[in-house]
């Protein structure tokens, strides 16, 4: 007794037949009814025997279609199982590669590889990213077919809430059949559901980060620490820098992702939050390579720039935040991508003094030290610069210069004598510091 097809299977089989340009057969009931349905026009009006002969001739094709449908349904069941497993998207990618006997690559919205099967498929990521950018042309990419050497590649966008959250690519030498495409589409649907859940989790984390950041910049250190603990937001340890990063509105999502995903910032426990439509604020600990990490983030986004503060305590974050923000909006475009707030503030004053009179004053003030250097070969200018840079602390200055503190005190007495000035006077120190900065700027 022949096995009957379910109504769903009959509908799917009829769809495959129509796609392949075969018989246009309205399904009635059972497999026999399917095989004896209406044939193309040239068989209309023929007797039953001739129609049965025609159906028999078509039976191998139908049997092949049944097998293709059965394989597609089995593959879809396996994909659902993979999606529900602990492996998540990685398991779906692996199962899809096995079902279609091809390589599979899952990319994020920027074209960066997330998962691949087999692992060697990652070598196609760079080429795919270029093709996606070229084909999209600034708009979300629709399904596309590409050729990578001898491989035929199908690329499908993965959409969540109307936006493209990633791309799924599958490639092999033999073109994908309609049944294979249906399996690929099922995988896209499953991955879209998973990515939607991930995006929701990311948005919840971003909201928590912003709440903690606003408390910190508002001057509530104890409440900041309590909220961070309750919300599960890692709070970096002092000394802390405040970085204000900004770009065009349309580029801000990319700037936010670049900061969130930067490995160096992540390792330091930096707190990253989208502050407004134009800006991302980063609270990061002072550490080796911290400024380089911020510069790398900015270089990934066109026309972005930023200002970063010196290190301080959590209680000092509000002042650092206001100073950094003020310097950012007071700094003209065209400056370096990333600047230190203290340097820009001083540079703003020096810009007002950038005229021959101020430069002549600075040269005259420091001339006795230059004359002494010509006679004794002792560079008292460098000694003065280090001493003022260390806020007049003898031990710190001696360590920075690599000399004994008694030697430093001797040099400071010589500077006092040559300049006829009191280095303990704040006004004298300020004038000498400005003179040194003007000297370096010319």
C-alpha positions as CSV (number, residue, x, y, z in Angstrom):
1,X,0.0,0.0,0.0
2,X,1.5,3.3,-1.0
3,X,2.1,5.9,1.7
4,X,0.0,9.1,1.4
5,X,1.6,12.6,1.6
6,X,0.4,15.0,4.2
7,X,-1.4,18.2,3.0
8,X,1.6,20.3,4.0
9,X,4.0,18.0,2.2
10,X,1.7,18.1,-0.9
11,X,1.7,21.9,-0.9
12,X,5.5,22.0,-0.6
13,X,5.9,19.5,-3.3
14,X,3.6,21.4,-5.6
15,X,5.6,24.6,-4.9
16,X,8.9,22.8,-5.9
17,X,7.3,21.5,-9.1
18,X,6.2,24.9,-10.0
19,X,9.6,26.4,-9.3
20,X,11.3,23.8,-11.5
21,X,9.0,24.5,-14.3
22,X,7.6,21.0,-14.3
23,X,4.0,19.9,-14.0
24,X,1.4,22.4,-12.8
25,X,-0.6,19.8,-10.8
26,X,-3.3,20.9,-8.3
27,X,-3.0,18.4,-5.5
28,X,-6.1,16.4,-4.6
29,X,-5.7,13.6,-2.1
30,X,-2.9,11.1,-1.7
31,X,0.2,10.4,-3.9
32,X,-1.8,8.6,-6.6
33,X,-4.1,11.5,-7.0
34,X,-1.1,13.7,-7.4
35,X,0.4,11.5,-10.1
36,X,-2.9,11.4,-12.1
37,X,-3.6,15.2,-11.9
38,X,-3.9,17.5,-14.8
39,X,-1.0,17.4,-17.3
40,X,0.3,20.2,-19.6
41,X,-1.9,21.2,-22.5
42,X,-0.6,18.7,-25.1
43,X,-2.0,15.8,-22.9
44,X,-5.4,17.3,-22.4
45,X,-8.2,15.2,-24.1
46,X,-6.1,12.1,-24.2
47,X,-7.5,8.8,-22.9
48,X,-6.7,7.5,-19.5
49,X,-4.1,5.0,-20.7
50,X,-2.0,7.6,-22.4
51,X,-2.3,9.9,-19.4
52,X,-1.1,7.1,-17.1
53,X,1.8,6.5,-19.4
54,X,2.7,10.2,-19.2
55,X,2.5,10.1,-15.4
56,X,4.7,7.0,-15.3
57,X,7.3,8.8,-17.4
58,X,7.2,11.7,-14.9
59,X,7.3,9.5,-11.8
60,X,11.2,9.5,-11.4
61,X,11.2,13.3,-11.4
62,X,8.4,13.3,-8.8
63,X,10.2,10.8,-6.7
64,X,13.3,13.0,-6.8
65,X,11.2,15.9,-5.8
66,X,9.8,13.9,-2.9
67,X,13.3,13.0,-1.7
68,X,14.4,16.6,-2.0
69,X,11.4,17.8,0.0
70,X,12.0,15.1,2.6
71,X,15.6,16.1,2.9
72,X,14.7,19.7,3.2
73,X,12.2,19.0,6.0
74,X,14.7,16.9,7.8
75,X,17.3,19.6,7.5
76,X,14.9,22.2,8.9
77,X,14.1,20.0,11.9
78,X,17.8,19.6,12.6
79,X,18.3,23.4,12.4
80,X,15.5,24.0,14.9
81,X,17.1,21.5,17.2
82,X,20.4,23.3,16.8
83,X,18.8,26.7,17.5
84,X,17.3,25.4,20.7
85,X,20.5,23.8,21.9
86,X,23.1,25.6,24.0
87,X,25.3,26.1,20.9
88,X,22.9,28.8,19.6
89,X,24.0,30.5,16.3
90,X,27.2,28.5,16.1
91,X,25.3,25.2,16.2
92,X,22.9,26.5,13.5
93,X,25.8,27.4,11.2
94,X,27.5,24.0,11.8
95,X,24.2,22.1,11.1
96,X,23.5,24.2,8.0
97,X,27.0,23.5,6.5
98,X,26.4,19.8,7.1
99,X,22.9,19.7,5.7
100,X,23.8,21.6,2.5
101,X,27.4,20.2,2.2
102,X,28.8,23.7,1.8
103,X,30.7,26.3,3.8
104,X,28.8,28.7,5.8
105,X,29.7,32.1,7.2
106,X,27.7,34.2,9.7
107,X,28.6,37.9,9.6
108,X,27.5,40.8,11.8
109,X,26.0,44.0,10.4
110,X,29.4,45.4,9.7
111,X,30.6,42.3,7.8
112,X,32.8,41.0,10.6
113,X,32.8,37.2,10.9
114,X,30.9,35.8,13.9
115,X,30.8,32.0,13.2
116,X,31.9,29.8,10.4
117,X,31.7,26.1,9.4
118,X,34.2,24.8,8.7
119,X,36.6,27.2,10.4
120,X,38.5,27.8,7.1
121,X,35.4,29.5,5.8
122,X,36.6,32.7,7.7
123,X,39.0,33.3,4.9
124,X,36.1,34.5,2.8
125,X,35.0,37.2,5.3
126,X,37.1,40.0,3.9
127,X,35.9,39.5,0.4
128,X,32.3,39.1,1.5
129,X,32.5,42.4,3.4
130,X,33.8,44.2,0.3
131,X,31.1,42.7,-1.9
132,X,28.4,43.6,0.6
133,X,29.5,47.2,0.8
134,X,29.7,47.3,-3.0
135,X,26.3,45.8,-3.6
136,X,24.5,47.6,-0.8
137,X,25.8,51.1,-1.8
138,X,24.7,52.6,1.5
139,X,21.4,50.7,1.6
140,X,20.5,47.4,3.2
141,X,21.6,44.5,1.0
142,X,18.9,42.2,-0.3
143,X,19.6,38.5,-1.2
144,X,22.5,38.2,-3.6
145,X,24.4,35.6,-5.6
146,X,28.2,35.8,-5.9
147,X,31.0,33.9,-7.4
148,X,34.1,33.2,-5.4
149,X,36.5,31.3,-7.7
150,X,34.7,28.0,-8.5
151,X,32.2,28.5,-5.6
152,X,28.7,29.7,-6.0
153,X,27.7,31.8,-3.0
154,X,24.3,32.8,-1.8
155,X,24.2,35.8,0.7
156,X,21.0,36.6,2.6
157,X,20.5,39.5,5.1
158,X,19.3,38.7,8.6
159,X,16.7,41.3,9.6
160,X,15.5,42.3,13.1
161,X,12.8,44.9,13.6
162,X,13.3,46.3,10.1
163,X,17.1,46.6,10.4
164,X,19.9,44.4,9.1
165,X,21.6,42.7,12.0
166,X,23.9,40.5,10.0
167,X,24.4,38.3,6.9
168,X,24.4,34.6,6.2
169,X,26.5,33.3,3.3
170,X,26.6,29.7,2.0
171,X,28.9,28.6,-0.8
172,X,29.9,25.5,-2.8
173,X,30.8,24.5,-6.3
174,X,27.3,23.2,-7.2
175,X,24.6,25.8,-7.2
176,X,22.0,25.6,-4.4
177,X,18.7,24.0,-5.4
178,X,15.3,25.5,-4.6
179,X,15.1,23.0,-1.7
180,X,18.5,24.2,-0.5
181,X,17.4,27.8,-0.6
182,X,14.3,26.9,1.5
183,X,16.7,25.4,4.1
184,X,18.9,28.5,3.9
185,X,15.9,30.7,4.4
186,X,14.8,28.7,7.5
187,X,18.3,29.2,9.0
188,X,18.0,32.9,8.4
189,X,14.7,33.0,10.3
190,X,16.1,31.1,13.2
191,X,19.2,33.3,13.4
192,X,17.1,36.4,13.2
193,X,15.2,35.3,16.3
194,X,18.4,34.7,18.2
195,X,19.9,38.0,17.1
196,X,16.8,39.8,18.1
197,X,17.1,38.4,21.6
198,X,20.8,39.3,21.7
199,X,20.0,42.9,20.6
200,X,17.4,43.2,23.3
201,X,19.9,42.1,25.9
202,X,22.5,44.6,24.5
203,X,20.0,47.4,24.7
204,X,19.2,46.5,28.3
205,X,22.9,46.6,29.1
206,X,23.4,49.9,27.4
207,X,20.5,51.4,29.4
208,X,22.1,50.2,32.6
209,X,25.5,51.6,31.6
210,X,24.0,55.0,30.9
211,X,22.2,55.1,34.2
212,X,25.5,54.4,36.1
213,X,27.4,56.9,34.0
214,X,24.8,59.7,34.7
215,X,25.0,59.0,38.4
216,X,28.8,59.2,38.2
217,X,28.8,62.5,36.2
218,X,26.2,64.0,38.5
219,X,28.4,63.7,41.5
220,X,26.9,60.7,43.4
221,X,29.9,58.3,43.9
222,X,28.3,56.1,46.6
223,X,25.0,55.9,44.7
224,X,27.0,55.1,41.5
225,X,28.7,52.2,43.2
226,X,25.4,50.8,44.6
227,X,23.6,51.1,41.2
228,X,26.5,49.5,39.4
229,X,26.4,46.6,41.8
230,X,22.6,46.2,41.6
231,X,22.5,46.5,37.8
232,X,25.5,44.3,37.2
233,X,27.6,47.0,35.5
234,X,31.4,46.6,36.0
235,X,32.7,49.9,37.4
236,X,36.4,50.6,36.5
237,X,38.8,51.4,39.3
238,X,40.5,54.7,40.0
239,X,42.3,56.7,38.7
240,X,39.6,57.3,36.1
241,X,39.7,59.1,32.8
242,X,36.6,60.6,31.2
243,X,36.6,60.5,27.3
244,X,34.0,62.3,25.2
245,X,33.8,60.8,21.7
246,X,31.6,62.2,18.9
247,X,30.8,61.9,15.3
248,X,27.9,62.5,12.8
249,X,24.5,61.2,13.9
250,X,24.4,58.5,11.3
251,X,27.8,57.2,12.3
252,X,27.1,57.1,16.0
253,X,25.9,53.4,16.1
254,X,29.3,52.4,14.6
255,X,31.2,54.5,17.1
256,X,29.3,52.9,20.0
257,X,29.9,49.4,18.7
258,X,33.6,50.1,18.1
259,X,34.0,51.3,21.7
260,X,32.0,48.4,23.1
261,X,33.9,45.8,21.1
262,X,37.4,47.1,21.5
263,X,39.4,44.4,23.1
264,X,41.7,46.8,25.0
265,X,38.9,48.8,26.5
266,X,37.1,45.6,27.4
267,X,40.1,44.2,29.2
268,X,40.5,47.4,31.4
269,X,36.8,47.2,32.3
270,X,35.9,50.5,30.7
271,X,32.3,51.7,31.0
272,X,30.9,52.7,27.6
273,X,27.6,54.5,27.2
274,X,25.7,56.4,24.4
275,X,25.3,59.8,26.1
276,X,23.2,61.6,23.4
277,X,22.5,61.5,19.6
278,X,26.0,62.7,18.8
279,X,28.3,61.4,21.6
280,X,29.7,58.4,23.4
281,X,31.2,58.8,26.8
282,X,33.8,56.3,28.1
283,X,34.8,56.0,31.7
284,X,38.1,54.1,31.8
285,X,41.0,53.5,34.2
286,X,44.4,55.0,33.6
287,X,46.4,52.1,32.2
288,X,49.1,51.4,29.7
289,X,47.8,51.8,26.1
290,X,44.5,53.5,27.3
291,X,44.9,56.5,25.0
292,X,45.9,54.3,22.1
293,X,42.8,52.3,22.5
294,X,40.6,55.4,22.3
295,X,42.5,56.5,19.2
296,X,41.9,53.1,17.6
297,X,38.2,53.4,18.2
298,X,38.1,56.9,16.6
299,X,40.1,55.7,13.6
300,X,37.3,53.1,12.8
301,X,34.7,55.8,12.3
302,X,35.0,58.6,9.7
303,X,35.3,62.2,10.9
304,X,35.1,61.2,14.6
305,X,37.1,63.0,17.3
306,X,37.4,63.1,21.0
307,X,38.8,64.7,24.2
308,X,40.0,62.8,27.2
309,X,40.7,63.9,30.8
310,X,43.6,63.2,33.1
311,X,43.0,60.5,35.8
312,X,41.1,61.2,39.0
313,X,38.9,59.7,41.7
314,X,35.3,58.7,41.2
315,X,34.3,61.8,43.1
316,X,36.3,64.0,40.6
317,X,34.5,62.5,37.6
318,X,31.9,65.3,37.4
319,X,34.6,68.0,37.1
320,X,36.5,65.9,34.5
321,X,33.3,65.4,32.6
322,X,32.4,69.1,32.5
323,X,36.0,70.0,31.5
324,X,36.2,67.4,28.8
325,X,32.8,68.3,27.3
326,X,33.7,72.0,27.4
327,X,37.0,71.5,25.7
328,X,35.4,69.3,23.0
329,X,32.9,72.0,22.0
330,X,35.5,74.7,22.3
331,X,38.0,73.0,20.1
332,X,37.7,73.6,16.3
333,X,37.5,70.7,13.9
334,X,40.7,69.8,12.1
335,X,42.6,69.2,15.3
336,X,43.9,65.7,16.2
337,X,41.4,62.9,16.5
338,X,42.1,62.6,20.2
339,X,43.5,65.3,22.5
340,X,44.1,65.7,26.2
341,X,41.8,68.2,27.9
342,X,44.6,69.9,29.8
343,X,46.7,70.3,26.6
344,X,43.9,71.9,24.7
345,X,43.1,74.3,27.6
346,X,46.8,75.4,27.7
347,X,46.9,75.5,23.9
348,X,43.9,77.8,23.9
349,X,45.8,80.3,26.1
350,X,49.0,80.0,24.1
351,X,47.0,80.7,20.9
352,X,46.1,84.1,22.4
353,X,49.7,84.8,23.1
354,X,51.0,83.7,19.7
355,X,52.5,87.0,18.6
356,X,56.1,88.4,18.4
357,X,55.7,90.4,21.7
358,X,54.9,87.4,23.8
359,X,57.6,85.3,22.1
360,X,60.1,88.0,22.7
361,X,59.1,88.2,26.4
362,X,59.6,84.4,26.8
363,X,63.0,84.5,25.1
364,X,64.2,87.3,27.3
365,X,62.9,85.7,30.5
366,X,64.8,82.4,29.7
367,X,67.9,83.9,28.1
368,X,70.0,83.8,31.3
369,X,69.6,80.0,31.4
370,X,70.5,79.7,27.7
371,X,73.6,81.8,28.3
372,X,74.6,79.6,31.2
373,X,74.1,76.5,29.1
374,X,76.5,77.9,26.4
375,X,79.2,78.4,29.1
376,X,78.8,75.3,31.3
377,X,77.0,72.8,29.0
378,X,74.5,72.3,31.8
379,X,70.9,72.3,30.5
380,X,69.1,74.2,33.3
381,X,66.1,74.7,30.9
382,X,65.3,70.9,31.1
383,X,65.8,70.9,34.9
384,X,63.3,73.8,35.2
385,X,60.8,72.2,32.9
386,X,60.8,68.9,34.9
387,X,60.6,70.8,38.2
388,X,57.6,72.8,37.2
389,X,56.0,69.8,35.5
390,X,56.2,67.9,38.8
391,X,54.5,70.9,40.7
392,X,57.7,71.8,42.5
393,X,58.2,68.4,44.1
394,X,61.9,67.8,44.6
395,X,61.9,64.1,45.1
396,X,59.7,63.4,42.1
397,X,61.7,65.8,39.9
398,X,65.0,64.3,40.9
399,X,63.7,60.8,40.1
400,X,62.5,62.0,36.7
401,X,65.8,63.5,35.9
402,X,67.8,60.6,37.3
403,X,69.9,62.7,39.7
404,X,70.2,62.9,43.5
405,X,67.9,65.4,45.2
406,X,70.9,67.4,46.5
407,X,72.1,67.8,42.9
408,X,68.7,69.0,42.0
409,X,68.7,71.6,44.8
410,X,72.0,72.9,43.6
411,X,70.6,73.4,40.1
412,X,67.5,75.1,41.5
413,X,69.7,77.6,43.4
414,X,71.6,78.4,40.2
415,X,68.3,78.9,38.4
416,X,67.1,81.2,41.1
417,X,70.3,83.2,41.0
418,X,70.4,83.5,37.2
419,X,66.8,84.5,36.9
420,X,66.7,86.6,40.1
421,X,63.3,85.0,40.8
422,X,61.7,83.1,43.7
423,X,60.7,79.6,42.5
424,X,58.4,79.2,45.5
425,X,56.2,82.1,44.2
426,X,53.2,80.7,42.3
427,X,53.2,83.7,39.9
428,X,56.8,83.2,39.0
429,X,56.2,79.5,38.4
430,X,53.2,80.3,36.1
431,X,55.2,82.9,34.1
432,X,58.1,80.5,33.7
433,X,55.8,77.6,32.6
434,X,54.1,79.9,30.0
435,X,57.5,81.0,28.8
436,X,58.6,77.4,28.4
437,X,55.4,76.5,26.5
438,X,55.8,79.5,24.2
439,X,59.4,78.5,23.6
440,X,58.3,74.9,22.6
441,X,55.5,76.2,20.4
442,X,57.8,78.4,18.2
